[in-house]
Amino acid sequence: MSQSAGQAPPPPHADPQAQAWQAVLDAARLAEPLAAAAAPGAFALGPQGTLDAVPAQHPDVALLWIPERGWALRLGDGDPRRPLIELYLPICSATRAHRVTVGHLGQSLDGFIATHTGDSQFVTGHENILHLHRMRALSDAVIVGAGTVAADDPRLTTRHVPGPNPLRVVLDPGRRLTDTYGLFRDTSARTLYLCAKHLAGHDERIGTALVEGVEGDESGLDVARVLDLLWDRGCTRIFVEGGGVTVSAFLEADLLDRLQVAIASLIIGSGRPAIRLPAQPVLGDCRRPRYRVFRMGGDVLFDCELRASAEAPLAGAPVARII
Ligand SMILES: NC(=O)c1ccc[n+]([C@@H]2O[C@H](COP(=O)([O-])OP(=O)(O)OC[C@H]3O[C@@H](n4cnc5c(N)ncnc54)[C@H](OP(=O)(O)O)[C@@H]3O)[C@@H](O)[C@H]2O)c1
């Protein structure tokens, strides 16, 4: 795509990354009202990256809203703001009628997310950590498994980027975690703690987190019911941040719209695995999703489309350094 005639380049004093991120936040916020209006919209980027409505023929149109399809990018190929907006735009297009669930793992070259002791700090670099914070900021809810809380006690906030904190959701089917973790003490965001139904009391809390029971048993919750519960609470964009057991459960149930795998040049040898699914005897039955590739510092992010009709790599998939 080439830059429209007369399209203004970013002002020289503005940080393109900050501008791009502001445009992404605005695009996510505007999706629902635009979908409700059921009319196309055209937007230029303000000096700080804010989306300003303009006529469709305006020379500075940077983003278009297309009813039933979502956002389309009209920035030129050489525009430094383009790669970052491009990465997040499919997530910004989500609405209540077209919800999105994204899984992410940061793994070694040999497919591990931590050592056998659970040491995972850090498999991927700073730029991928920033990406995680951006994904949280775009999401209504971020889900992690009990193993991740036990190993990392993450805060799951957006402290490294501007943007709102999501609802934090911990899946602990067997109710093994105690209330001693910082995640259950921190009040910077709301936390929901989900365990097997028979282990949840009525109107109960673990620290500041609300306890709710979900169908399933102590070896695993029914992840489709987890999504139902979050959708009922108005969550449209859901981010499954790890670990491998949890992302694999959503993938196996075919509940992920996108799978993001950040690969670090690291060889762990043996440890906590990334994706693990039931064995497939025939390679032809294994999924080969379409993908885009983004460079993030020293890591490479595969952003896979699991709902694409054509399960084949995009020819000449774009490689874009975003940070
Ligand atoms: N690189 C990344 O992208 C990334 C992201 C998140 C986490 N991590 C790392 O991945 C590891 C966690 O991932 P995972 O796949 O093992 O698990 P997970 O998906 O986070 O959690 C799933 C299961 O962990 C089990 N579990 C293991 N130890 C536990 C404990 N001490 N207390 C409570 N439950 C526990 C529970 O199953 P049972 O009750 O059946 O044992 C739970 O259902 C950690 O080392 C974390 O640091 C890496």
The ligand as a MOL file (V3000), in Angstrom:
LIG
                    3D

  0  0  0     0  0            999 V3000
M  V30 BEGIN CTAB
M  V30 COUNTS 48 52 0 0 0
M  V30 BEGIN ATOM
M  V30 1 N 7.1820 -17.6050 28.6140 0
M  V30 2 C 5.8900 -17.3930 28.7340 0
M  V30 3 O 5.1980 -16.9210 27.8240 0
M  V30 4 C 5.2240 -17.7620 30.0260 0
M  V30 5 C 3.9360 -17.2590 30.2870 0
M  V30 6 C 3.3140 -17.6440 31.4810 0
M  V30 7 C 3.9710 -18.4790 32.3570 0
M  V30 8 N 5.2240 -18.9220 32.0910 0 CHG=1
M  V30 9 C 5.9010 -19.8980 32.9410 0
M  V30 10 O 5.2430 -21.1250 32.6950 0
M  V30 11 C 5.1070 -21.8810 33.9000 0
M  V30 12 C 3.6290 -22.0980 34.1730 0
M  V30 13 O 3.0050 -22.6690 33.0390 0
M  V30 14 P 2.2940 -24.0760 33.1050 0
M  V30 15 O 1.9960 -24.4650 31.7190 0
M  V30 16 O 3.1370 -24.9820 33.9280 0 CHG=-1
M  V30 17 O 0.9640 -23.7980 33.9610 0
M  V30 18 P -0.2300 -22.7380 33.7830 0
M  V30 19 O -0.8150 -22.8660 32.4290 0
M  V30 20 O 0.1610 -21.3970 34.2440 0
M  V30 21 O -1.2340 -23.2950 34.8840 0
M  V30 22 C -1.9140 -24.5170 34.6880 0
M  V30 23 C -1.7400 -25.5070 35.8030 0
M  V30 24 O -0.5920 -25.3030 36.5800 0
M  V30 25 C -0.6370 -26.3300 37.5870 0
M  V30 26 N 0.2480 -25.9660 38.6560 0
M  V30 27 C 1.5650 -26.1790 38.5440 0
M  V30 28 N 2.1750 -25.7870 39.6700 0
M  V30 29 C 1.2450 -25.2930 40.4980 0
M  V30 30 C 1.2840 -24.7550 41.8070 0
M  V30 31 N 2.4450 -24.6510 42.4870 0
M  V30 32 N 0.1480 -24.3410 42.3740 0
M  V30 33 C -1.0190 -24.4430 41.6870 0
M  V30 34 N -1.1160 -24.9630 40.4610 0
M  V30 35 C 0.0090 -25.4010 39.8640 0
M  V30 36 C -2.0990 -26.5100 37.9000 0
M  V30 37 O -2.4860 -27.8260 37.5800 0
M  V30 38 P -2.5180 -29.0170 38.6550 0
M  V30 39 O -3.2620 -28.5280 39.8670 0
M  V30 40 O -3.2060 -30.1190 37.9210 0
M  V30 41 O -1.0530 -29.3290 38.9300 0
M  V30 42 C -2.7700 -25.5640 36.9240 0
M  V30 43 O -4.0330 -26.0230 36.5130 0
M  V30 44 C 5.7700 -21.0590 34.9600 0
M  V30 45 O 7.0920 -21.5230 35.1130 0
M  V30 46 C 5.7630 -19.6410 34.4270 0
M  V30 47 O 6.8700 -18.9240 34.9250 0
M  V30 48 C 5.8590 -18.5730 30.9360 0
M  V30 END ATOM
M  V30 BEGIN BOND
M  V30 1 1 1 2
M  V30 2 2 2 3
M  V30 3 1 2 4
M  V30 4 1 4 5
M  V30 5 2 4 48
M  V30 6 2 5 6
M  V30 7 1 6 7
M  V30 8 2 7 8
M  V30 9 1 8 9
M  V30 10 1 8 48
M  V30 11 1 9 10
M  V30 12 1 9 46
M  V30 13 1 10 11
M  V30 14 1 11 12
M  V30 15 1 11 44
M  V30 16 1 12 13
M  V30 17 1 13 14
M  V30 18 2 14 15
M  V30 19 1 14 16
M  V30 20 1 14 17
M  V30 21 1 17 18
M  V30 22 2 18 19
M  V30 23 1 18 20
M  V30 24 1 18 21
M  V30 25 1 21 22
M  V30 26 1 22 23
M  V30 27 1 23 24
M  V30 28 1 23 42
M  V30 29 1 24 25
M  V30 30 1 25 26
M  V30 31 1 25 36
M  V30 32 1 26 27
M  V30 33 1 26 35
M  V30 34 2 27 28
M  V30 35 1 28 29
M  V30 36 1 29 30
M  V30 37 2 29 35
M  V30 38 1 30 31
M  V30 39 2 30 32
M  V30 40 1 32 33
M  V30 41 2 33 34
M  V30 42 1 34 35
M  V30 43 1 36 37
M  V30 44 1 36 42
M  V30 45 1 37 38
M  V30 46 2 38 39
M  V30 47 1 38 40
M  V30 48 1 38 41
M  V30 49 1 42 43
M  V30 50 1 44 45
M  V30 51 1 44 46
M  V30 52 1 46 47
M  V30 END BOND
M  V30 END CTAB
M  END
